[in-house]
Amino acid sequence: MAGNDWINSYLEAILDVGPGLDDAKSSLLLRERGRFSPTRYFVEEVVSGFDEFDLHRSWVRAQATRSPQERNTRLENMCWRIWNLARQKRQLENEEVQRMAKRRMERERGRREATADMSEDLSEGEKGDTFSDISGHGDSHRGRLPRISSADVMETWASQQKGKKLYIVLISLHGLIRGENMELGRDSDTGGQVKYVVELARALGSMPGVYRVDLLTRQVSAPDVDWSYGEPTEMLTPRDSNDFADEMGESSGAYIVRIPFGPRDKYVPKEQLWPYIPEFVDGALNHTVQMSKVLGEQIGMEQPLWPVAIHGHYADAGDSAALLSGALNVPMLFTGHSLGRDKLAQLVKQGRMSRDEINSTYKIMRRIEAEELSLDATEIVITSTKQEIEEQWRLYDGFDPILERKLRARIKRGVSCYGRFMPRMVAIPPGMEFHHIVPHDGDMDGETEANEDHTASPDPPIWAEIMRFFSNPRKPMILALARPDPKKNITTLVKAFGECRPLRELANLTLIMGNRDSIDEMSGTNAPVLLSVLKLIDKYDLYGQVAYPKHHKQSDVPEIYRLAAKTKGVFINPAFIEPFGLTLIEAAAHGLPMVATKNGGPVDIQRVLDNGLLVDPHDQQSVADALLKLVADKQLWARCRQNGLKNIHLYSWPEHCRTYLSRIASCRPRHPQWRRNDEGIGQPESPSDSWRDIKDISLNLKFSLDGEKNEGGENLESDAGSEKNAFDGKNKLESALLRWSKGVHKDMRNSGVTDSIDHSSSIGKFPVFRRRKHIYVIALDGDNVSGLFEAAQKIFEAAGKEKTEGSAGFILSTSFSMSEIESFVLSKGLNFSDFDAYICNSGSDLYYSSLNSEESPFVADSDYHSHIGYRWGGEGLRKTLLRWAGSIVDKNGEKEEQVITEDDQDQLSTDFCYSFRIQNPAKVPPVREVRKSMRIQALRCHIVYCQNGTKLNAIPVLASRSQALRFLCVRWGVDLSKMVVFVGECGDTDYEGLIGGLHKTVILKGVCGSALTSVHANRSYPLTHVVPFDSPSVVEVAEDCSNTDIHAALEKVGFL
C-alpha cells in the first residue's frame, strides 16, 4: 500500500457519512453529487491505484452483476476490505516502530559496552559518536572513487602487475547464467546481477596480473531451459583479445563453472535453493582444490595457486562464499546486490502480508542470516553506491558505521581492538564496455538526407519491431527498460505519460518489459503489472504512442538505445528504489539523457555524469514534468547528452577492475598452510602414497583392527625397523606434541602454541584417510558420552566387513571435549583406535588417533587451529560472554539464580572454545539473540547450544563440525562423497550443517533429547528452509533400529 495512504482518509469519510444516509440511498458509491461520481472515483483511483489485484477481479464481478442491490453490496464489501487492509497496515507499522526502537536501544547499549571495553586507550576523536562521514568504511566524495583519467596511467598500473598470477573465484548461484545471449528478464532471478557477474568475470580475466577467474554457478539440466546451462564449463571470450595476450596460459582466462546441486531436472527459484547450499559448497571446494593444483603446476609453483579471494554475489552466494573461504582459509569479498532487511521493511510497509507470510514466501529470515554470516566472514563489502552503505547496511547487526569508524582508527594507530572487527565497506560502481559503442550524432531527418547519395545500411530488426507500434515514429522516444515488477513502478510512468497531453504530443513511449509468449504463463507478480499497463494504455487511448514488444534479445539492447538516441529521446528509470542502475550508465554511453528515481544508486550516477534529472517515483506529476522538460528543451537535452558522453569513461570495466584489484591487494593474504610443506594437501591413492605411509612407521600397524594384518605385515615391520634411528630421533618431537595435545586444559594455554610448533611434523604420520574406501562420521548429539558410544557400537556392527578389513574409517564428531571422551574411554576400557579422528568441542578441535598410545592415545592437529583462527575474538570475546552470561538470571521471588555459568569442570574451555553450563535451558535466550548481541559489539563467533541444551560453546565464526570435514578434504584429500554422516532426529544448533552436502546422511529417529527440540523451536526460520530432507542422499531409520536396519539404510543411499 506504499503511496496509497490517502485511501485511509477517503474511506474514513465514507464511514463518517454512512449513518446519515437515507435507506433508499444506502450506497454512497452509487450517488451522484454534481459532477463527482464516487463510483468512478473509487474504481479509477482506489482500485486501480491500490496494489491488490484480487480487488480488481472483485470489481469485474460487481460490474457483471445485474441486480443494483447486489452490485451495491459487492462494492461496499470491497470498500470494507480496503479499510481492513489499511488498518492491518497501521498495526504492522506500529509493530515495526516498536521493533526498530528496541533495535536502536540494543545497538546503543552494545556500542557503549564495546567502547567501554576499549576505553582505556581511546583517543578523543574515537570517543565521539557523531557520524559525520563514512571515512571508516568508504572514502569522502572527492576521493571516493579514485579514477584513471588517461591511457598512460592505465599502462603504468598494468606494468606493475606483470609479475602477478592471481586466481579469483566469483560465486553467483541463482538465475540462468551464460556468456552470450543472456536471457535477461526471463524471470525475476535472471536480471541485472547475471549480466554484472558475467561481465565482471570477463573483464577481470583480461586484466594484467590475473591468471584465471572462475564464476561458479548452478548447473541446470532441465527440459524447460536451454541445453547450454547444463554445460559444466564455458569460457568467456575477452571483448578485446589483444589485451595482455602474452600472459595467457593453458588454463588462464575467465570461465563459467557450473556446479551440480539441488534438484537435477528442475530450474527452481532462488528461494528454494537454500537447503542445497552445503552441496554446492562441497562441489565448489572439490573444483577449487583441483584447479589450484593444476594452476600451480602450470605456472611452475611447488604449491597450489590458491584463490586470492572468493567473492559472493547476493545472500545465497555470500553464505556459500563464507563456508568456502573458511574451508580454504582465503579472503572473502561480498556484494549484496539486494538486501533482505531492506526488502523486509518494504514488504512490511506495504501491509499486504504478515511477517510470517513474508518469511514463508521469500525465506527472508534465512536470507538475512546469510547476509549476517557474510558480514562475519568477509574482508570487504563491495557496494555500488554510498546510499547502500548509509541506509541499508547499517540495518544489520554485523555493521555499525560509528563503531566501525572507531575500530578503523584504532587499527591505523596500531592499537588493539580486543578481538573486534568490522568489514570494510567500499563503493565501486559496476563497469561497462564502451569501445564498441558509437553514439548517434544525427536525427531521423538529418541522417536520411545525408544518406541519399549512399547505400544505407539496413536498420536492425528490433527497430522495425518497435516502430510498428507508432503512428509517428519520428517523435522523440521515452525509453524504459525493466521487467514488469511492481517495484519497477512502470504503471506510474504510463499514468504520467497518459495524463500529460503536451508530453504525448511531443514524444512516444517505449516499454521493454522482458520477454513473454503469453501473459497467462508469466509469473504471479509480473502478469498483473503487464495487465495494468495494457489497461492504462486503453484507458488513456495511447494506441500509436506506446510500444511494448513481446520479445527482444540481449544483443538488441544496444540497438534499442541507439534508436532512442537517434530520435533525441530520453531514458527513464522510475523504480521506487534502485540499488544501482546499470541501465542508466548504458543509456548515457549511447548519448541518452536520463530521468531517474532519487532513491538509491541514481543519485551517485547523476553526481558523476550530470546528465539528467532526478524525481520522486511516487510523484506522478514530477515524473511527467521532468520528461517534458528534457524533451522540450533542446539545449538542456544537448547539454545532458554531452555531459554523459564526456564522463562515461569513469564507469569503464578496466577502471572498475583496477579499483577492485587494488582493494583485494589490501587484504591480508591467507591460504591453506601446513607446518610440514611436503605433506601439502591430500593426493589420490598411489604407490608413492603407500610407500610414504610405510616409511611413516606404517599406518597399517596402528589401524589393523580385529586381525587386519595382511601378508605383507612382516615386510612392514622390517621397513619400520630399517627406519628405527629416524623414528627414535622423532620420538622426542612426538612426545612434545602428545604433551601439548593434552592442552585442552586451560592451565596449558600459554605453552600450547610452542609445543604445537615443535611437534607439527608428526601430523605427517597420520594420512590414514587416503587409505580408506569409506568414512563413517558419527555425529549423534545428546547429554552424555555413554549414549554416543552405544550408538557408535551399532554403526560399527553395521559396517561389518568394511571395518574388519580396514577399508572403512570412523570419525567421532561431537560437542564434548577431548578430555571428556578420554575419561570415558579409559573408564570403560575401550579402544581409541576405533576412530581415525575426533572432531571435538563442536568443531573447534581436531585430533587423530596416535601411533604411540603409551604417551597419549591421540594427537592434536595444530594446523587446524591456524586454519580456523581468523576473526577469533580471544580474551575480549570471553569477557563479553561472561558479562552477557551474568545478565541472564532466573528470578524466583526475591532470589536470583544464575542461569549460565562458565564451565570450569576439569577446565573444559580451550583456546578456541569457550564453554558455559546452562542450569535451566528453558530460561536461555534463542541462539540468534546471543549471536546478535555479539555482532552488535563487533565480535564474530559461532554460538552452539549443545548436550540437550545444558551447554553453550562459543567457537570461531567459521568453525563447525561440518567445516571440520571440509578441512579434512583440503588437508588430506578426503573425498566428501565417500562419507556417510549419522545424525539424530534432532541435535545441537549446528545440526543443520551436517545434513546437506555431497556426503550421505542417515537420520536415526528417536536419537535426541526433548530439550534439543525446544532449542530448535526458537529458530528464526524452520529447518525445512535449510535442510534437504527430500534429497536422495538423506535417509531415515526407524526408532530403536538394529544394525541390520542401519546396513539397509546405507544400501538405500548407495553407500554399500
N, C-alpha and C positions, 0 to 999 in steps of 0.2 A: 504493500500500500504506500510505498515511498512516493512522495509527491502528490498524494491524494488526501491530505489532511482536511481540505475544505469539505470533503464528504461529510465529516462529522457534523459540522455546523449546519449543513443543508438538511441532513436527516433529523437533527435535533429540532430544526424549525418545523419540519413536518409533524414531528411528535408533539410539539408545543401547541400547534393549532388544531390538532386532531380532535380533541374533545369538544371543540366548539362547532364542529361541522354538523350540518343537518343530516338526518338519516338518509334523505333522498340523495345527498351528495356525499356519501360515505368515503368515496375515494378521492383524495386530493389530487392524485396523479392524473385524473381524467378531467379536472376542472380547468376551464379556460379563463384566465384573468387578463382581459385586454388582449395584447399580442403575445403574452407569455404562455407557453404550453408546458406545464410541469412534466407531462408525459414525454414530450420531445426532449426537454432538458434532461430528464432522468436517463433516457436511452442514449442520447448523444454525448452527454458529459459524464454521467456516473458510470453507466455500464461499459461504454467504450473506453473510458479513462481508467477504470478500475481493472487491475491486472488479475482478474479472476474469471477464467474463460467459461467456467461452468455457469456463471451468471448469464452469459450471452445465450447459451443453449436454453436456459430458463426463459429468457425474453422471447426467443423464437417460438417456443411452445406457447407462451402467453399470447403472442400475436396471432397464432393459428387458432386460438380459441374463439369460437363464435359467440358464446354467451358473455355479455358485458360483465355480469356479476362474477363469473369465474375468472375472467380476464383481470378484473379489479383485484380479486383475491390473490391471484398469482403475482401481480405487480407489487402489491403491498407486502407479500411474503418475501419478495426479493429485497424490498426496502429493509425489512427487518433483518434479513440475513446480512446485509452490508453493515447495518448498525451493530449487529452482534460481532462481526469480524473486527469492526473498528474498536469495540470495547475490549476484545481479546488483545488487539494490538496495544492498546493503552496499558493493559495489565502486564503484557510481556515487556513493554518499555520500562514500566516501574520496577519489575524484577531485575531487568538489566542494569538500571541505575543503581539499585542496591548492590548488585554483584560487582559493579565497577567501583563503587565506593569502598566495599570490602577489599577489593584488589589493591586500591590505592593505599589503604591503611597497611596491608601486608607488605607491600613494596617499600613503603616509607620505614616500617619497622625493620625490615631486612636490611635496608640501606644503612640505617642507624647502627644496627648491630655490626655489620661489616666494617663500617667506618670506625666504630669503637675498637674493634679488634686491631685495626691498623693505625689507630690514632697516635700511638707513641712516637711515630716518626713521620707524620703527615706534615706537609708544608702548608702555609696559609692558603695558597692557591687551591690545594686539593680539598681543604675543608669546606669550601663554598659549595652550595647546592645549586647555584644558578647555572642553567643550561643555555648559555648564550650562543654557542656554536657547536659544531659537531667535529671539531678537530681531532677528537679522540677516535672517532670511527670513520671519518671521511676527511676531506680537505675543504678548506674555505672555497668560496665560489671562484675567486680569482685563480687559485691554483688547483681547483677541484679536479679538473681533467687535463693533466699535462698532455699537450698535443704535439704531434710532429707537423711542422709547418712547411717543410721542404724535403725534396728527394735527397739532398745532401745529408740531412740529419738521419734519415732512414738508412742510408748506405753506411753511415758511421756506426749506427747502432747494430746493423746487420754484421758488419765486420767483427764486432766484439763478440758475436755469438757463434762464430765459425767453429770453434773447437768443441762446442757442446753437443751432446747426443741425448736429447730428452725424450722420455716416453710418457705420454699423458693419456689418462683414461677419463672419458666422459660417460655419464650414465643418464639415459632418458628412457623410461620404461613404457609409458602408455602411448597410445596413438599408433598410426601406421607410418613408419619411417623408411624412406629410401632416398637415394641421392638425386634422382631425376624424376620429373613429372610427379612431384608430390601432390597428393590428393587433399590439399588444404581445404578445410570447410566440409569435408566428407562427414565428419561428426564432431562433437564438441571436444574430443581428445586429440584430433588431428588439426591443429591450428598453428598459431604463430610460434609456439615453442618448438614444434617439429622443425620448422624452417630454420629457426635460430640455431638449434644444436647442430643441424647438418652443416650449415654454413660456417659455424664456429669450428667444427672439426676440420672442414675443408681448408679454411683459412689457416688454422694452426699447423696443419700438415705441410703448408707451403712456407712456413716461417723458418728463417735461419736458426740453427741450433736445435730444432725439433726433428727428431728422427722418425717417430711414429706416434700417431694418435688413433686410439680405438674409441669409437662411440658404441657403447653396449646398450642394447635394447632387447625387446622381446621378439622371439621368433614366432611368427603367426602362420600356421599352415591350415587355414580354414577355407572351406569352399566358397564363402561369400567375400573373400578378398583376393587380390591378385597374387599369383604364384611367387612374385619377386620378394614378398615379405617373408617367405619361408626359406630363402637362401641364407645359409649360415654366415657368409661373408660377402661384403660388397665394397669394392674400392671406390673412393671418392676422387674423381678426376680433378686435378687442380684447375682453377679457372685460367691461370697463366702458367703453363707447364714449363716455361723457360726460366722461371724464377728459381734460383738455388738448385738447379738440376744436378750440379756436381755433387750434392750431398745425398742423392738418392741411393738407397741400398736395396738389397733383395727384398726385405720386408718393410721398408720405410714407406712413409706416406700416411694418408688418412683412410680409415676403414670403418664401415658399419659392421659390427659383430653382433649377430642375433643369437641370444641365449635361450634355449627352450625352457619354459617354466609355465606352470599353470595348465589349464585345460588345453590339450594338444590340438583339438579340432575346432576351437571356437575363438572368435575375436570378441573379447569381453571389455566392458568399460573399466576405467581406472579404479572405480570404487570397489570392483570385485577382485582386484589383483592383490590386495593386502595379505591374504593368507599364504600367498605363494612367494613372498619376498625372500624368505630364507632359501628357497630352492634356487632363485636367481642368484643370490649371493654365493652359494656353493658353486654354481656353474661358472659365474664370473671369476671366482677365486681360482678354479682349475685353469681357465683360459689365461688369466693374468700371470700365474706362476709359470705356465708353459711358455707363454710369449716372452716373458722376462728372460728365461733361459735361452731361448732362440736368439733374441736380440743381443744378449751378452756374447754369445758365440759369434754372431755375425760381425760385431764391431771389435772383436778381439779382446774382450774383457775376461778376466778369470772368474768374475762373479756375474750373476744375472743383472740385467739392466732393469732395475725396479722402477715402477712409475714414480715420477717426480711429484705427482699429485693425482688425486681421484676427485672428480668434480661431479656432484649430483645435481640434477635439474628437476625441480618440483619435489614435493614431500616424499613421494614413494621412492624416488631415486636418492633423495637425501638420506632416508632410512637405510637404503641399500649401501650407499657410499660410506656411511658411518660404520657399518658392520664390516665392509670390505677393507676400508682403510685401517680399521682396528685389527683385522686379521693379518694384514700385511705390514702394519706399523709404518704407514706412509701418510703424508699430509693430505687433508681433505679440504675441498672447496665446496661451496653450496650456493645455488641460486634458486630462490623460491618460486619465481615467475608469478604465482598467485598464492596468497597466504590464507590458511584455514581460519585463523581468528578473525581476519577481516571479512571473509565470506560469511562466517557465522554471525557476525554483528549485523551485516546487511540482511541476511535472511530473517533474523530475529526482528529487525526493524520493520521488515515488510509485513510481519504479523500473520502470514498465511499458514505457517507451520510452527508447531511447538518444538522445543529443543530436542525432545525425544524423536519426533518425526524427522527433524533435520539430521540427527545423528544416524537414524536408520537409513535414510535415503542417501546421504553423502558420506557416511562413515567419517564424519567431521572430527570426532574426538580422536580417532586413530590417526587421522591426518595431522592434527595439532600436536599430538605426542611425537609423531615422526619429525615434525619441524623442531620441536624442543630438543629431541635427541640430536638432530643435525647441528643445532647451536652448541650442544655439549661437545660435539666431536670436531667441528670444523675449525680450521685456522682462519679462514677468510670467508665472509659472506659477500658475494658479488651481487649488487643490485643495479638496476637500470637508472634509477633516479634517487635524489635525496629524499623525495617525498616518501618513498618506500621505507627508508630508514627512520625518518622522523615520525611518521604517522602509523606505520604498520608493524615494523619490527619491535617497536617499543611496547607493543601489546603483549609480548611474550615474557614468560618468567625468566628465560635464559638471557635476556638482553635488557640492560638498563643503561641508557645513554649517560646518565650522570655518574653512576658507579664505573662505567667503562672509561670515562674520561679520567677519573681518579686513578684507576689501575694503569692506564696508559702512561700517565705522568710518573707513576712510581717505577714502571719498567724503564722509562727513559733515564731516570735518576739512578737506576741500579738498586732500588730498594725492594725488599721482599714484599710480595703480595699475599703471603700466608696461604698459599695454595689456591688463591682465587684467580679466575680467568674469564675474560670476555672475548669473543671472536671479533676480529677487525671487520668493520663494515666499509666497503669500497663501492663507489658508484662508477661503473664503466658502461656507458651506453653501448648497445649492440652495434655491430658494424654492418657494412653493406658494400657490395661490389659496384663500382661506378665506371670502370674502364670501358664497358660495353654500351654505356648509355650516352646517346647524343640528343640533348634537349632540342625540342622543336622550336624553331625561331619564326616560323611564318604562321599564317592563319589559313582558314579554309579557302578564302577567295584568293589571297596572295599566292599561295602555292599553286593553285590551279592556273593562274595567269603566268606564273614563272615557268611552268612546265608545258606550255602549249607547244613549244617547238622541240620538245624532248620526249622520249618514251618514258612514260610514268611507270614506276614500279607498282605492282599490284598491291592493293590495300590488304592488310591482314584480314582473314575471315571473321575474326571476332568483331571488327569494325562494322561489317555489314549486319552481323547478328544483333548488335546494339542499335544501330541507326535505323533498322527497320521499324523500331517502336515509335520513332519521332516523325511528326508531321513537318517539322522544320529542323533538320539535323544540324544546321549551321549555327544555331544558338549556342552560347557557352554551356558547357556541361558541368553540373554539380555532381561529383562522383563520391559515392560511399561504398566502401569495400569491407564488409563484415558479415559473419554468419547471422542468421535470423534468431538471435538470442535476446531475451528480454533486456539483459544488461547492456546490450549494444544500442538500445534506445532509438531504433530505426523509426518506430511509429511517430515519435516526436518530430523527427526530421520531415516525414511525409506530411504531417499536420502543418508544420511551419511553412512548407512549400505550398501546400494546397490553400492555405488561408491568406497568403501574401500575393495579391494579384500582380503588383509590379514585378515580383520575383518570377512568377510564372510567365509573364510576358517577355522577360529578358533571358531566361535560361531554361534548360532541360534538366531533368534529374535522372541519374543512372544509379541503380541499386544492384551491386554484385553481391548476392546473398548465398554464396556457396553453390553446390551442385545438387540437383534433385531430379528424380524421374517422375515421382508422384508425391503430392502433398501428403497423401494418406500413409506413405512409407517413411515420412520424416519423423524425427524424434518428438517426444511429447512436449518439449519446450519450444522447439523450432517451428513446428507446424502452426501453432496458434499465432505466432508473431507474423508469419507469412500471410496467413488468412486475414489478420488485421490490416496488414499493408494493402492487400488486394481490395479489401472493403473500403479503406480510406481513398484509394485511387478511384473507386467507383463513386464514393460519396462526393468527392470534390471534382469529379469528371476530369481526371488528369490523363485520359487516353490521348496518346500522341505527344505527351510531355514527360512521361516516366518510362524508363526501360528497366526490365527485371529479367534478364536472360536466365534460362534454366541451367545452362552448362557453360563451363569455361575450363581451360587447362591452366596449370600453373605457368606455363610458358606464354599464355595470353596476357598475364597481368601487366608486364611492361608495355604491351601494345595498348592496353586499356588506358594506362597513364598517359601514353603518347597521344591518344585520341582526345582525352580531356584537355591536355595542354594545347593541342592543335586548335581546339575551339575556344582557347583562352578561358578555360573553366577553372573550377575551384575544387579542392579535395576537402572532405569533411569527415571528422570522427566525432560523433555526438554521444559516445558512450557515457554512462553515468560515472564510471571511473575507469581509467585506462592505465594499467601498470606501467607501460612504456609508450607504445605507439609506433611500432616499426613501419607501419604503412605511411605514417606522416613523413618519415625520412625518405622512403621510396618515392613518394609523390614529389617531395622537394627536389630530389635528384633529377626528376623529369621536368622540372620547371613549373610545378603546380603550387600556387599559394594554398594556405590551409586555413580552415576553421576547425577548432578542436575544443574538446572539453577542458575545463580549467581544473579538473580533478585528476591528479596523477602526473604521469610522465610528460605529457604535452607541455607542461609548464617549463620544464628544463629544456625541452626541444625548442620551444619558442624563444627562450632566453639565448640559446646558442645560435639558432638560424635567423630569428627575427623575420619570419616570412609569412605571418598571418595574424589571426585574431583568436583569442580565447573566449569561450562563452560558458554560461551556466547551462548544463544539459537539461535542467528541469524547467528552464525559462524558454518556452517556445518562441516568444517574440524576440528574445535576444538572439536565438539561432537564425531566425529569418532576417533580422536587421544586419547581422554580420555577413551573411551570404550576399544580401543585396548590396551592401557597401563594397565588397570586393568585386562583384560582377559589374556594378555600375561605374565605379571609379577606376578608369583605365590606368591612371597614373599610380594609384595605390597598388593595383594589381601588378603592374610592371616592377614597382619597387620591391614588393614582396617576392616576386619571382627571382629578381636579380640577387636579393639577399640570400635566398635559399641556395641558389647555384654557387654563390661566392663562398659560403660557409660549409657546404655539404661535405667537403673533404674531412671535416672534423669527425665524421661518423664512418670513416672507411674501415674495412676489416684489418688492414695492416696496422692502422692506428690502434684499433681495439686490441689486437693480439700483442702489440708491443707493450701496452699498459698491462695487459693480462699476464704476460710472461714476467714482467718486472715485479708484479705482485707475488707470483709464485717464487721468484728468486729470493723474496724477503722472508719466506718461511724457513724455519729451521729444518735442514734435511733429515729425514728419517727413513729407514728401510730395514728389513729383517737383517739382524746381525747376530752371528753365533760366535761365542768366545773361541771356538775351535773352527777355524775357517775351512779346514779340509773336509769337515763333515757337511757343511753347506745345507742345502735343502735336500729332502729325500729324493732318491732316484728309483726308478723301477728295478725290480729284482734282476740281477745279472750275476755272472760268475765272479766278477770283481767284487760285487757286494758280499757274496758269500765268503770270499777269501778274506775280505776286511773283517767280516764278523768272526771268522775263525781266529784271525790274528788278535782280535779284541777279546781274547780269552774264551772264545766260543760261547755264543749266547745259548746254543743248544744245551750246554751243560747246566745253565741256570734254569731254562724253561722246559726241561724234559720232565713232563708231568705223567705220572702213572705209567712208568716204563716206556717213556718216549725215546730212549736211546736207540739209535739205529746201528747198522753195520759199520758205519764209519766212526763209531764212538772212540775206538782205540786210536785212530788217526788224530781225532780231535784232541785227545789227551796228550798225544805225542807233540802236536803242534803247540799246545799250551805249555808243555814242558820246555820246548825249544825257546819259548819266549819268557822263561822264568825270570831271567835277570831284569828284563824290561818291566815285567809285571811287579817284581819286588820294588823296583825303583818308583813305580807309580802308586804303590800301596800307600805311601805317605800322603800323596795328594788325595787319594780316595778317602783315607781316614779323615783328612781335613774336611772334605765335603760331607762325609757322614756325620761328623760332629756338627757341621753347620746346618745339615738337614733337620736337626732337632731344634733349630732356632725358631720354630713356631712359637716358642715361649717368649714372652715379652722381655725377659731379662737378658736375652741374647741378641736383641735387635742391633745394638751398636756394632757388634762384631760380625754380623751376618754377611754384610757386603764383602768384606775382606776374605772371609772364608770361602764364599761362593766363587770368588775370582780364582783362589788358589786351586779349587777343585774342578773348575769348569771343564777341563779336558776329559774328565771321567764320563761326562754325558755322552761322549762319542762311543761308549761301550754299550749303549742301550738303543740301537736302531732296530729293536726287535719287531717293530711294526712292519718293516719291509718283508718279514718272513711269514706274515700271517695272511691267510686267504680271506678270512672274515674277522670282523671285530665286533664283539658284543659289548654294548655300553649299558651298564645298569645304573639308571638314574631315578630310582624309586625314592619318593620322599616320605618321611614320617618323623616321629619324635624320638626314635630310639634306634641304635645301631643294630641291635639284635634282629629286629624285623627286616632290616635291609639285607643282612646276610642270610636269613632264612629264605627270602625271595631269590637271592643270588644262587642258592643251592639248587632250587628248581630249574633255574636257567642253565646252570652247569649240566644238569641231567638232560635237559632238552637239547643241548649242543651235542651231547653224546660222543660219537666217534671223532668229531672235529676237535673236541677238547683233548681227548686222549692222544690223538695223533699230532697235536700241536699246530694244526692249521688254523685254529681259531684262537684269537686273543681276547682278553677281557679287560674292560676299563670300569672302574668304580667312580661314578660321578655323584657328588653329594655335597650337602651344606655342612657336614661335620668336619671338624678339624682333623689333621693327620694324627695328632696325639690321642684324640678320642677313638679313632679307628685302631691305632696301635694298641691302646689299652684293652679294647675289646678282643682283638685277635689274640693277643698274648694270654688273656684270661681264659679263652676258650680253646687254646692250643691249635688254632687254625694256621693255615699256611699263607704267608704274604705273597708267595709267588703265584697264587691262583690268579692274580691280577697283574697285567703288564704295566698298568699306570693307575694312579689315583688322582682324580680331579677333586680337590677339597675346598672347603670354605667358599662354596657357591661359585667356584671357578676362579678364585684368586690365587690358588696354589696348585702346582702340578708336580707329582712325584712319580718315580719309576721304581719298580722292584729292584733291589740291589743284588749284585753278584756276591757281595761279601756280607752275608747275613749275620756273621759274628759281630761285626761292628754296628750295623744298623740294617734293618730289613728294607729300607727304602732310601732313595736319593732324590733330592730336590733338583728341578730344572731351573737354575738361576737365570737362564736366558729368557724364560717365560716372564719373570718379573720385569726385566728391562723392556720386554715387548708390550706389556700392559700398563706400564707405569705412567704413560702420558696423561697429563692433567690430574694426577693423583694429588689430592689436597693435603695429605700427610697430617701433621700435628694440628694444623689450622682447621682441617675438617673435623678431626677428633674433638677439639674443643667446642666447635659449633654443635656437633652432635650431642655432646654432654649437656650443653646449655638447653638444646631442644628437648632432650630426654627429661631434664629436670622440670620442664614446663608441663609435662603430661602427668597429671595426678588424678587419683580416684578419691573423690570426696565422699566420705561416709560419715554424715553428720558433721561434727566439728573436726574429725580426724581426717587427715590427708595421707594417702599412701602413694608411694612412688610406683608408677606403672612400668616404667622402663629403667633398667639399671645396666651399667656397663658390666659385661661378662668377665669376671675375674677368676672364674673357676678354672684352675690349672693355667690361668693366664692364656686363654684361648685366642685372644686377639693377636694378629700378626702385623707385620709391616704393611701388608696390603689388604687387610681385612679387619675392620673394627666391629666387634661383636657385642650385642646387647641382649640381655634377658628380658623377656616380657612376662610380667606377673599375671596380667589379665588381658588376654588377646581381644576381648570384646571392647576394651577401652582405648585401644590404639587407633590413631587416625589411619585412613587408607594410605597405601604406599605412594599414591600420586601426590598426596599432601606433603609427605616427607620430601619427595623429590622437588616439589615446588618450593618448599622452604629453603632447601639447599641452593636451588638455582637462583632464587631471588638474591642470595648472598654471593653469587658468582662462584659457588662451589660445585664441582662436577663429580658426581659419583653415581653408582648403581646401588639402589636400595633393594634388598631382598628380604621379605618375610619368609621364614622357613621353620621347619620342625614343628608342624601343626600350629604355626602362629606363636610359638613360645620363644622365638629368637629372631633378631634382626641382624643381618650382615650388611655392612657398608663396604663396597669394594670399588676398584677403579671403574670409571664410567663405561669402558669398552671391554671389561672383563665379565665373563659369564661362563656357565658350563658349556653352552653351545659354541662360544668363541674359543674355548679351550680345545674343542675338537677341530676347529679350523686351524688353530695353531699347529696341531699335530700334522695336519695336511701340509702346511707350509714347511714345518721343521723337518719332518721325516718322510714326506711324500705319501702319507696315508690316503688311500682312496676313500672319499666320503661315501661313495655309492656302495662300498663293501661293508658299511657299518649298519648295525641294527641297534636302535635305542629303545630300551624298555622304560616306560614311564607308567605312573599310576593313573587312575581316573581323574585325579586332580593332583596338585603339587604345590611347590613353593611358587612365589610370584614371578620367578623366571621360567616357569613351567612351559610357557608358550613357545619359547625359543628352541625347545628340544624336540618339538613335534614336526615342524616343517623342515624341508631341506632335501638334499639328494639321498640321504640315508633312509632306511626303512624304520618305521616306528610301530612298536607293539604296545598297546594300551592294556594294562592289566586292570580289569574292572574290580572295584571294591578296595583297591590299594590306595588309600589316602585317608586323612582324618577329616572329621566334620568341621574342625576349626579351619582347615585349609579352604574348604568350600566357602565358608563365611568370609575369609580373606579375599577370595576372588570375587565375591559378590559386591565388593566395594570398588570394583574397577570402573573406569570412566567409559569403557566400551566392552561389549561382550566378547568372550573368547572366539565365537564364531566369526568375528570380524578379522581375526588374525591367525586362526588355526585351520588348516585344510583337512577337516575331519572327513571330507568326501574324497580325499586323494587315494588312489590305488596303492600308495606306499604306506598307508596307515591302516592298521587292522586292530580290532578289539578282541580281547579274550575274556570269556565269562568269569564271573566271580568264583573264587575257590577253585581255580583251574589247576590242572595237573601238568606235569612236564610233557605229557603227550599232547595236551591242548596247545601248549606253547610251541611245540615242534610243528604242529599242524598250522599254526599261525605263521610261522617262519616260511613254511612251504607256500602258503597263500600269497605272501608278498614276494615270492620268487627268490628268497634268500638261500634256500637249501635246494 
